[in-house]
Amino acid sequence: MVENLGRKVTLIFSLMALAVSALYFGGFRLGLDLEGGTRLVYSVDFEQAAADGLIQERELQNKDQLFNEMREIWQQRLSPRGLREVPIRREGENRIVIELPGSGAQMNKEVNGSLEANLDLAGITLRLAGESAQWEDFPSSGGELQIDNERVRYSKRVANQLIGLERNYGNEGAPSAHTAGTSISLVANDPWRRLIEDVGSMAFFIEASRDTLGAVGDVASELAAAQQWKRDNPELSITEYNAGLAREEGPRSRLRFFPMALNEGSLETAEADRLQALVVDENPNWQFSGSQVQQVSQSQDQMGMPAVGFEMKSFAKSDFGAFTEANEGRRIAIVIDDEIVTFPNIDEPLPGSGIIRGNFTNEEVLDLVKVLRSGSLRIRPSFEGQETVGATLGDDYVRRGFMGVGLGLGLVLLFMMAYYRRLGVLAAISLLYNLLLLAGALAFFQATLTLPGVAGIILTVGMAVDANILIYERIREEAEKGRKALQSAKDGFGNALSTIVDANLTTLITGVILYKFGTGPVRGFATTLSVGIMTSMFSALVVTRVLVNRQLEGGLEKFNMARWVHATKIRFMDKARVAMAISLVLMVAGVGFFTYGVDDQDKLGIDFLGGMTMSVRLEEPHQKSEVVDLVQGIGGIIGSSAEVKEILNSASGDGFTRFRITAKGQAGEAVSTGGDALQRFRDQIMSALGGILQQGPIEDLTLADGKASGVLYLERAHSTADLAARLAEFPVALQDAVVTQVSSESDSVNRMRFEGGVSNTKTLSSLQDQLIQGSQGWQDSNQVPISLASPVDEVNAVGAQVVSELRDKAIFAILLSLFAAVMYIRVRFAEYSFGFAAVAALTHDVLITLGALAVADRFLPFIDTEINLPMIAAFLTIIGYSLNDTIVVFDRVRENLPRMEGSLGNIIDRSINQCLSRTLLTSLTTMISVLLLLVFNLGTGNVIEGFAFALLVGVLVGTYSSMFIASPVLLWLESRRQHGLSSDDPTKKGSKAATA
């Protein structure tokens, strides 16, 4: 029954070994909703960018468009396949928040080293001791280190030097001094910041000389002037000097200066001394940048060292060739992110392509390719800070979700084994193998497991189970014809093959189109679905077949199976008119109720509406559940929609002292910084948490008889001497200040009591104002800012994650994928009517589900059904399920058309009855998984609840629509087509339908 059995077995075990290796060495993370992650905050100075000429003044009036442009580039860099959940939102006017799952890349092995020299409190570079073998495992693209009790981030490694240190990274304490020989351990790779912050600009320049620039004076003196400017303005970028040159008239306006990138030989060289004089070509067609580059890829130079290959776009190739030919013998600088990464001689004309050398490591090449492929940011973002936050769903809800999924999978396997007996055991083995391959593939792609990913996996499991049911039901049919076990198995697999291929390939085409043209969760779902379809087909058609063959070789003579659905003769088409009328009424009523019967603020989530966010400090540690209960007690839109995340680096005892609270905005209300909505949000949260909020930032302030005293709440610990010195300065001017530490059970709030003499002219309110005003510029003796700790750190507006541009792309991707599915069905089934009928059914399923969500939102308050990104994944799953279910029925219709007598309606009825057992069993197994997911989360108000409810409704209506929507529509379309053919050619009257 199985040809090339040895090869197939070898392939099965080889793929299994690869999957296990990928999981062991790579693994994949849980997403923000399941595990939490890192919240990075950036600011973008649009006004300065306009002043520097980076953007046009007219673009400044449309910051939303500029932000969307930046977001699309970041999404391409951080999650090119859509498998890594990366929410990017605008917050306030000029702030951008990027959330990354997890707190850093997983380490596959321990990486340790030691300090070569002392690292003082203000040090921003360090050297690793030892030979290259002892430090080359530290990533060159940046990472996070643990040095004693201090966490340190570095941005780049050049040889044994780690540069761009950020001290006490992610914590609120002060840096520490470390002596030579102190141990260093790498705790996390950190590729994200570089991908976010690198502009990704790329340009080609020729070295400046009298030949290339003309008579503008001595190039050496121009270079010296640029170097002196850089020495005088070390905090400014050389691009500002270049911008000044560009505004001049004459040849000098073509001069540009950029530094050579740091390498092992220039670690001690200041940037000013690394500047090179370059020139912009007079010919506009010879001014090349990254926008003219078609492709960048990993490559190698002549010595086999890592390099970046590039190829110009077709329209620029001839110009690039002429440009390099005209400058043969001169040096060409390739400038990336305002640094010269390579500066070689042009030995011969380059025909539109070349390689970029730069003493790169392999990881630097990979990062550079990602950055250059995604496009160039026109504005460099400024890093402001980060938080490590807990899971959106919370530990309890995550456990509920995994218990629901795990128990559902277990019951599906038990059902298959009970119903199909020995064949069911083989199906269970095949299904587990399929999940192993899928998990290995996702680990290989470094995927993040999120709810949209879970949706793709649920659909994958459903289609894998369906494939086995199709095969087994076909084997049953052959066995009932009197064939022996071997022949029944052979014919069963053969007859099911076209159905499995058509159903899976139709869905695969949909997945590929969604991946190609979709964004964000749509692309992530498409990737998981596409990989899952391929693993499911392999498991069903190869693994299951090999396992069945092994049983037959072992002497199996009969396939014992249970049977719940016997031969039926239901006349579905006779009932279609009534069923379609009911469906039409439900669709119109559901869409109408969704559109007009439910407010936007109730039916749409923060992903679509935007909202507000604030960070709060508590006086004592509390569990997340305690804070959630208090916030939900507010009621209204804030209480019902608020997400509470613990800030993990505020952990103390068995709780946390800092939390971030995010809620939806009021529908139709402009949410802006300083607006009424933000103030109401702040007031309501502070009122709800009033009993547990941190006091301060100044408490117990007294002023009497020329003496002042009080308690200051500080963000970081500082010495009492430093604080006393600052209190003595203007405007507070505290005389003979005495400062003492006040004990606190919280690790993240430091309370200091002060007292001292003051001027008789001071009042209590003026003293408080001066303390708040003066603290804004205070620093301790280590130059660490002394900041007062407010109970509310910040309150900001949050932009919608799904803006109109992303929404339109998602809709376009879905429509295009459906068009591709119709065209594939047209090819396989020879008529468009099959494809249009399938699309009619899935449209019905989506609209009915949408109406059910609206009804549940209004009349079932214990189910949270708002439309958010995970809900979009649920709808995509419903579309995939509906397509699969309909194609199975249509494939049986196609098979029966040439060999059965009777009208098309009778043939469709017979086909549905033949597939009825398979249809009900597939629906039952899928609903087991989804129903348990819903039951475990019912009444919790979390996102899994609505997600599971939508899937449950979708599976039910999908099962119904394949019989009572898709099939009647097919009959109507084919009848219309036959009527048209009969009118044109009377000899064709009575023909049933075209056959494949």
Secondary structure by P-SEA (a helix, b strand, c coil): cccaaaaaaaaaaaaaaaaaaaaacbbbbbccccbbbbbbbbbbaaaaaaaaccccaaaaacaaaaaaaaaaaaaaaacccccbbbbbbbccccbbbbbbccccccccbbbbbbbcccccccccbbbbccccccccccccccbbbbcccbbbbbccccccccccccccccccbbbbbbccccbbbbccccaaaaaaccccccccccccccccccccccaaaaaaaaaaaaaacccccaaaaaaaaaacccccccbbbbbcccccccccccccccbbbbbbbccccccccccccccccccccccccbbbbbbccccaaaaaaaaaaaaccbbbbbccccccccccccccccccbbbbbccccaaaaaaaaaaaaaccccbbbbbcccccccccccaaaaaaaaaaaaaaaaaaaaaaaaacaaaaaaaaaaaaaaaaaaaaaaaaacccccaaaaaaaaaaaaaaaaaaaaaaaaaaaaaaacccaaaaaaaaaaaaaaaaaaaaaaaaaaaaaaaacccaaaaaaaaaaaaaaaaaaaaaacaaaaaaaaaaaacccbbbbbbcccccccccccaaaaaaaaaaaaaaaaaaaaaccccccccccccccccccbbbbbcccccaaaaaaaaaccccccccbbbbbbcccccccccccbbbbbbbcccccccccccaaaaaaaaaaaaaacccccccccccccccccbbbbbbbbcbbbbaaaaaaaaaccccccccbbbbbbbbccccbbbbbbbbbbbccccaaaaaaaaaaaaccccccccccccccccccbbbbbcccccaaaaaaaaaaaaaaaaaaaaaaaaaaccaaaaaaaaaaaaaaaaaaaaaaaaaacccccccccccaaaaaaaaaaaaaaaaaaaaaaaaaaaacccccccaaaaaaaaaaaaaaaaaaaaaaaaaaaaaaaaaccccccaaaaaaaaaaaaaaaaaaaacccaaaaaaaaaaaaaaaaaaacccccccccccc
